[in-house]
Amino acid sequence: MGRQHVDHGDIVRFAQDKVNLPKDKADEYRAQARRLRERLESYLDEHPDFTLKKMLLSGSLAKGTALRSLNDIDVGCYISGADAPSDIKALLDYLAERLRKAFPNFSPDQVKPQTYSVTVSFRGSGLDVDVVPILYDGDPQWYGNLVSQDDGSFLKTSIPLHLEFTRKRKTAQETHFAQVARLVKFWARNMKREKEDFRFKSFMIEMILSHLCDQGLDFSDYPEALQHFFTYLARSNMREKIVFTDCYAASAVGSFSEPVQIIDPVNEKNNVSRLYTAAQADAIVDAALDAGDAIDSALAAPTKQETVYYWQKVFGPSFQV
């Protein structure tokens, strides 16, 4: 019944109007990041001994899963050299000092060390670029030690391999993988507005959807794909260990003690959900059960008003048809 009132096409239009970062904005932001990178590369050509080796766009903008609400972008900055400090605060000050040298026309207040990154502010657009340091020793696959945005610890990672991991899933389900990821992230953002202590970081959402993609879930019907996602969270109780084999064998993954276990696809020793408590996992499951029930009710609702009411339980009051 409810399908005649709100169907896949209505979800597509809602995503285009309220969820997705518009293409012109995405292009503008990528261009700014590219200019930042190109200016650094130009500086590196003139200063081959400079310790900043490469800047790579990362995060949701690089993966094509950014929401309309995006107001900053993530860039990984590879740092090489024996003089690079291993203390986090000293490393960030070191990075900020060298970014100022590489971009002398930026005023000092446009390059500011934060807790785990250095923010470069563009005055024209008001866009902030969060530059995260990665200590690098020449690995050909661009593995290095990243400063984790979660807790400031050093984590082995490779931005190119992470981007390739997502690209593979996007290729398997062209358009639909990225769109469903954005819709789920929008739902999670709506949940955080309703409940201040609700936590469900975007990277975990993308990893769960990647797992479902690898299992053969068809993402091309958005109400069905969303329902499958919420059903998986409820069925697994957020306690199912998720492992990928793109960059290592499953047998290489050890045991973890944390209640939620989603293993980094490029680092078998990193549980990306290690900071999540059992109570936080249970809150995600409860929210997923509510969202799944709302979609079931929306698909069975006899009137358009009722159908929209149930979809608003998932996406908030901005959902209109």
N, C-alpha and C positions, 0 to 999 in steps of 0.2 A: 504493500500500500504506500508506504512512505517514499519509495523509490520514485513514484510519479511526481512527488513534490520536491524532493532533493535527490539528485542522482550524481553520478561521477562528474558530469559536465558542470554542475553547480559548484562542486568542490574545486574543480579546476579554476573556475571564475573567481571564487573566493580567494584561492591561493594567489592568483594574479593581482587581485585588487588589494589584499590585506596582508598576505604572508610573505611573498617573495620580494627580494631586493630587485627593484627594476633594473633592466639590462643596462640602461644608460648610466645609472648610478654605479652598478657593478663595474662597468667599463671605466668610469671615471676613477673609481677607487683603485682598480688594478693599474691604471695608467700612472697614478701617483706613486704606488709602490714600485712600479717599473722604473719611473724616473729616479726614485731614491736609489734603487739598485744600480741603474746605469751610471749615475753620478759616482757611486762608490767604485764601480768597476773601472771607470775612467781614472779615478784617483789611484786605484791599485796599479793600473798600467804605468803610471808615472812614479809610483812608490812601491816597487815589487817586494820590498822588505816589510811593508805595513802588515800589522798582525790581523787585521780584519780581512778575511779571505773571500767571503761570499755572503750575499743576502738572498734569501729565498722566501717568497710569499708562502705562508702556511695558513692553517685554520680554515674556517668555513668559506671565506672568499676564494681561497685557492681551490677548494674542493667543489665549489658551486652549490653549497648548502646554506648560504647566508640568508638570514631573515631581513625583511624590510627595516627592522629596527637597528640594524648594524650601525655602530658609530665609531668603531675602531677596527683596525685590521692587524693581523699577526704576521710578523716577519722574523724568521730565524737568521741570526747573524753568526757565521762560523768564525771562530777566533783561534788562531794558531800561534804558537810561540811559547818558549820556556818562561818568559816573563809574565805571562797571563796569570793573575792570581787565582787561587782556588777558593778563597773566601768569597761568599756570595756578594756581600756589600762591596768589597774591594773590587770584585770582578765587574759589577755594574758601574761603579765609578770609573773604572778603567775603560769600559765600553763607551760610556758617555763622553769621556775625554777624547777618545779617538774618533767618535762620530762627529764631534765638534770640529776636529781637525779636518776630517774628510768633507764636511759641509760648512765651510767658514762663513758663508752668507747667512746661516741660521743664527739667530740670537741665542745666548746661553739658555734663556728660559724656554726655548723651543725644543731643547734636548734635556729631559729630566729623568734621572734614575728613580725608579719606583721600587716596590718590594722585591719583585723577581724579574723585572724587565726595565728597559729604558724607553720612555715615551717620546716620540718625535711628533711634534704638533705642526700641522700645516695651517697657516693662518688664513689662507684663501678659502678653503673648504670647511675649516673647522674639524677636519678629520684627524684622529690620532692614530699613529702607527706604533704598536707595541713591539719593540725590538727585543727578542729573547736571545741571550747569548748561548752559544753552543761551543764548547771546547773541542777543538778538532786537531787530529794528528795525521791527516793525510789519507784517511781511508777512502778507497775508490768509490764506494757506495755511499759516501757522505754520512757515515756513522760518526757520531760525536756525543759528548756529554752535555745534554740540555739541562738548563735550570728549570725544574718543574714549576708550573704556575700553581700547582696544588699546595705544595709545602716547601718549595725552595730546594729540595734535594736534587742531586745530579742524576739524570736518567740517560741511559744509552738510547739514542734514537737516530733515525735517518729521515729527514723531511722528504727527499725524493722517493724513498720506498713507501712512505705513508701515502703520498699523493698517488703513486702507482697502484697501491692497494685499493684506494677509493675509485680510481679511474677504471679498474677492472670490473667493479660492481656496477658502475654507471654505464659501462659498455654493455654489460650483460642485460641491463634493463634501462635502455636509453630513455632519458627524460624522467621516467617513473621513479627510479631509485632516489635521485636527488629530490624530487618533488615530495615523495612520501617522507623523506628525512626532514624536509622543511616543515611539513604539516605536523609531524610528531614533536619537533622542537618548538613549534608555535604552541601546541598543547601544553608542553612542559613549562613554557614561559607563562602561560595563562595560569597554570597551577601555582607557580611561584608567586604570582600576584595575589592569588587567593590565600595561600598559606606561606607565611614568611619563612618557615623552616623547611619547606619542601626543597629537596636537592635531587637533581637528575641532570648531570652535565651532558652537553651536546655530544661529546666524543663517545660516551657510553651508548647513547641512543644510536649513533651511526654504527657502532660495533654490533649492537644487537640486530639492527636492520641488515648489516652485512652478513651476519650469521644466518638470518632467515633467507636472504637472497641466495646464499650458498646451498641452502637446503631445498631450493627450488620454488620458493614462494613467488607467485606472480604478483607484481606490484601494479599492474596496469589498471586495475579497478580500485580507486582510492578508498571508498567505504569498506570494501572487502579487505584491502591491504592494512588499513588502520585497525580493523577488527582483529585481524590475525596478529598484529603486533601486540595489542592489548591482551589478547587471549594467551599469547606466549608468555607475557610477563606474569599473568595470573597462574598459568599452568606450571611454570618453572619456579614460581615463588621468588624470583630473582636469586635463586640458589644454584642454578645450572652453570657449570663451568664452561666458558666459551673460549675455544682455542682455534686459531687459524694456522694454516700450514703453508702460507705463501713464502715465508722467509726462513722457516725452520721446521723440523719434524715434530709432530705432536709428542713423541717420546722424549723430546728435549725439555718439555715443560715439567717443572717440578711440582711439588705440593705447596699449597698456600693455606694459611690459617684463617684468612678473612672470610666473612659470610658471603660477600659478593665477589665473584671471580671472573673477570673479563680480561683476558690476557692480551697485552699489546701485540698487534700482528707483526711488528718488526723487532720486538725484544721479548723473548720467552721468559725473562726473569721479572718482567714488570706487570703487575696486576693493576690495570688502569683504574679499578674501582676499590683500591686497597683502603681508602679513607672512609668508605661507606659503612655505617654501623647496621646492625640487624634492624634497628628501629627505622632507620632511613630507608632500607630496602623494603620493609613492610609498608611504609607510607607510599612508596612507588607502586607496590602491588595493589594497595587499596585504591589508589587513584586510577590505576589501570582497570580494575574491576568496575569502578563507577563509570569510566569512559566507555568500556565495552557494553555495559548495561544501557547507557544512553544511546549508543549507536544501534543496538538491538531495538530499542524502543522507537528510535527515529525511523528505522527501516520498516517498522510495523505500524507506524502512526497513521490514523485515517485522514487527518487533515493537514494542510500545509502549516498552519499555525503551530500545531503540536509537533510536527516534524522539525521545524526550525527551533522550537523550544529545546528539543533534545540535542540537536547539533550545537546549540549554544552552551549546553552543559559540557561539551567537549572543547569548543573553541572560544567561548566567551561571547559577550554581547555584540562584538563586531561582526559575528556571523549573521549575514542577512541574505535573503534570496528574493 
